[in-house]
Amino acid sequence: MKQVLYTLAFLLSGHIIHAQDIALFNKDGKAIAYIATDDEEMPVFLYNGKPVAYITKDNVYGYNGKHLGWYDKGVIRTHEGKIIATTKDASSQYTQYEPYKNYKQSKPYKSYQHTAPYKVYAQSGWTAEGFEAFLLKGQKER
């Protein structure tokens, strides 16, 4: 009985950790990346385990220091104010199942943050830019 309780506690603790991740969906409802909320830096990982960005207050920065956009109430917006990604709760459309998450790669050191541009008015439309390409603009060169 004791072994069953330990196993159950282990399985539930793993479920709770994964439940903290916040999936980010593109305009087609496909999960492209997720926010690891168990890390105080709020890193954004692709499902292949690659760290590509992080969220500070309402700003989305790449590890290369570039300001990519804004995060507000479950929506990531571009510098033009258009939607590029949403969380499941903020989405008004069908969202697909999240893919399997590979092991998280080590986060690179953060480069000096560029100054964020003035925040523009939010638009209701989606950008034509791909969400993964948007995130990869913040990738550090090796």
Beta strands, then each sheet from edge to edge (+ up, - down):
strand 1: 22-25
strand 2: 31-35
strand 3: 43-46
strand 4: 51-56
strand 5: 59-62
strand 6: 67-72
strand 7: 75-77
strand 8: 83-86
sheet 1: 1+ 2- 3+ 4- 5+ 6- 7+ 8-
end
